[in-house]
């Protein structure tokens, strides 16, 4: 059974095996905090849900990025191409 969370190392392995199909970078800022933070959700061929979180290897909590650039760098390190950005 495939996990619904990935560490960076697990995500890289699953990407290389062809199991990851996409990613989403989303604003994970706490409401009323004022600061902006970003998180990453990964999609897999084998998941029955929309996506799973990229988590910290040590704490297993959602990995939070302070900048959008850092989140993009992480998905590129996994193996994805991040070439466009859209808004809503």
N, C-alpha and C positions, 0 to 999 in steps of 0.2 A: 504494500500500500504506500502511495506517495504522500509525503507530508504536505501540509498546507502552509508551511513556513520553510524558509531556506536561509542558511548562513551564506556568506559570499562563496565559500569553498563548495558547498553543496550546489549552489546555483550554477557555478562554473561547470561542475561535473555534469549536471542535468542538461545544461545548454549544449555541451560537447556531445552528449548522447542524443541530442535532438528532441528532448522532452519539453523544453520551454519554448513557448510559441510567441510570447510578447510580454510587454511590461507597461506599467502606468506609473508615472510620477505624479504625486498629488500633494496638495497643501495639507499638512498635518498639524498646523498651528493650533495651539489651544485657544479656544474662544476667549476673547477679552485680554489676551496676553500682550498683544501688540507686536510681538516678534513673528517672523515667518520661518517655518520649518517645513521640510519636505520628507516624504516617505516613498517607498517603492513597493508596488504590488506586481507579482509575476504571474503569468498565465501558463498553464501546462496542458498538454494533450490529455493527460490522465486525470486531471482534477474535475470533479463534478460541480465545483463552485467556480465563481468568476475569477478568483485569483487568490494568491497567498502572499504573505508578507515576507520581505527581506528583513532578517533579524540579526541582532548582534550575536556573535558566536559565543561570547562568555555569558551574557545575561539571558539570552533567548527572548529579549524584548524587541519590539519593532525598532529597526534601525532608523534614526532620525538624522537628517542632514540639515546643516545650518544654511546652506546655499543650494540653489538649483544646479549650479555648476558641479557641486560635489555629488549630487544625486545622478546627474548625467554621467559623470566619470565612473560611478559605481556600475551603472548598467552597461557601459562600454567595457569595463573590466570583466564583466560576466561574459560578454561576447556579442551583445546586441549592437546594432547600429542605431544611434540616436541622431537623426538628421533633420527632423522638423519639430516644431512645437505649435500646438493649437490652443486656443482659449475658449472659455465659455463664460 
